Amino acid sequence: MRSYLALFAVVTLLAATGHAQQNIPQTDIPPHPTLPECQADDPTLLKPDLVPEVPADVRTLMRSSYREMDFTTAVGNIGPGPLILEGITTSTADGVFTAAYQHINRTDGSQCAHTAGLFVYHPQHKHWHFDRFVGYELRRDDPITGELVGGGEKMSFCLLDIRSARGFNPLQYPRTVLTQTCNSAEGIYGISVGWEDVYEHFLAGQSIDLDPDPDHQVPEGAYFLVNKVNPDGRIWEANMNNNTSFASVGVSLPPPALPATMPPTPTPGPSKNPQLPHLRPGRIRPTRPPRAAQPLRNNEPTPTRTPRQESSAMPTPTRGTTNPGSGVHAPHQPHAPTGPHQPG
């Protein structure tokens, strides 16, 4: 249903910091630049009423190494006024963000604005979303108070009029949010009265991981799949008591065998061998093992080194003397021959 959306957007600083924006307090975001601030006790406010449909198209799939429960989520607006959200880039002490302002119509035809949260860039869908719009949970025994065994994350939505809400005739309730676009950080989108936004089961984020890690695998059995809209209550609504729906589901695929969590690698301590400066780091100078003594033959005396005897016949070498008159070094005089060598 969203194939008609252009899936191209320029990733700016806002996109790079999008998922961290949800931690910025709303008090740090300035009021709407042109519309007056809405008052919570104003009886003339025409607020929306968001109601989630029962999760549909539920199926458990085996991915490459984990199980996943996919489902379709639909959120309708059955209130007296439309849900209108506008993104405006604003600067705070913590940086530049895209604030989400809720426009609320009054009975006299005027409008006011309320700070509802933040717009974030969705890297898989490649457009802008209103952050923390729905929450998905998998619970055991009871859909409200049962043990939470999976999910729990708050997901973002690009809010559009996709189909008529159940019981609403589109001829009597035409679309009123006519400038819907998610391609820009400063777009305007929402849900008209009598319409629903639908996120199909094959879209990124429409699932719960049943095997997040070896210590938290969902076993086979019966559970409740719970959808919660506006879980933080940041959007002002006419009725906040109908924001939860659930379906009974079953997990029939057994948990796969996941690799155990490896302990952290210990940090190596100092080496017992000293590092020498002329060796490359991490390498130790090899030491030569002592040479073993060679065995002696029978009756062989132990060899000893004979001290060198100085010969009196060996002339002491001297440099030639200098002739003062000529300034030329005189050559060495050769030794006189002593006669032929006589064999002994």
Buried (B, 14 or more C-beta within 10 A) or exposed (E): EBEEBEEEBEEBEBBEBBBEBBEBEEEEBEBBEEBEEBEEEEEEBBBBBBBBBBBEEBEBEEEEEBBBBBBBBBBBBBBBBBBBBBBBBBEBEEEEBBBBBBBBBBEEEEBBBBBBBBBBBBEEBBBBBBBBBBBBBBBBEEBEEBEEBBBEEBBBBBBBBBEBBEEBEBEEBEBBBEEBBBBBBBBBBBBBBBBBBBBBBEBEBBBBBBBBEEEEBBEEEEBBBBBBBBBBEBBBBBEEEBBBBBBEBEBEBEBBEBEEEEEEEEEEEEEEEEEEEEEEEEEEEEEEEEEEEEEEEEEEEEEEEEEEEEEEEEEEEEEEEEEEEEEEEEEEEEEEEEEEEEEE
